[in-house]
């Protein structure tokens, strides 16, 4: 059940839907000669926390209230 090139009732193309993008605070990562596992874990944690903050801040505006954010 999709849409066509010239019609919207039948076809193989996906239906149109809005795409919403949000941008969070930058994460300053210094250049390192040798990257350690601790450094990777530190910046990964900062990234995941930033994603969670963005999600909780914008979920109501984009009709995602009650939808749990799952990061694996």
C-alpha positions in Angstrom: 0.0 0.0 0.0 2.1 2.9 -1.3 1.8 5.7 -3.8 2.7 6.0 -7.4 4.8 8.6 -9.2 1.8 10.5 -10.6 -1.0 9.3 -8.2 -1.3 8.9 -4.5 -3.7 6.1 -4.3 -1.7 3.1 -5.5 1.9 2.3 -6.3 5.2 1.0 -5.0 6.7 4.2 -3.6 6.5 4.8 0.2 4.0 7.3 1.5 5.3 10.8 2.3 6.0 11.6 5.9 7.8 14.4 7.6 11.3 14.1 8.8 12.2 16.1 11.9 15.8 16.9 12.8 17.1 18.4 16.0 20.7 19.5 16.8 22.1 19.4 20.3 25.1 20.9 22.1 28.5 20.1 20.5 30.8 17.7 22.3 34.3 19.0 22.3 36.7 16.0 21.7 40.4 16.8 21.8 42.7 15.3 19.2 44.6 12.4 20.8 47.8 10.7 19.8 46.5 7.4 21.1 42.8 6.8 21.8 42.2 4.8 24.9 39.1 2.7 25.7 38.4 5.0 28.6 38.3 8.0 26.3 36.0 6.2 23.9 33.7 5.3 26.8 33.7 8.8 28.2 32.7 10.5 24.9 30.2 7.7 24.1 28.6 8.4 27.5 28.5 12.1 26.8 26.9 11.4 23.3 24.2 9.1 24.7 23.4 11.6 27.5 23.0 14.3 24.9 20.7 12.1 22.8 18.6 11.4 25.9 18.3 15.1 26.7 17.3 16.0 23.1 14.7 13.2 23.1 13.1 14.3 26.4 13.2 18.0 25.3 11.5 17.4 21.9 9.4 14.3 22.3 6.1 16.2 23.0 6.6 18.6 20.1 7.0 15.6 17.7 4.2 13.5 19.1 6.5 10.9 20.8 5.1 11.2 24.3 5.0 7.9 26.0 7.4 6.4 23.5 10.5 5.1 25.3 13.9 5.9 23.8 15.9 2.6 23.6 19.7 2.9 22.9 21.5 -0.4 22.6 
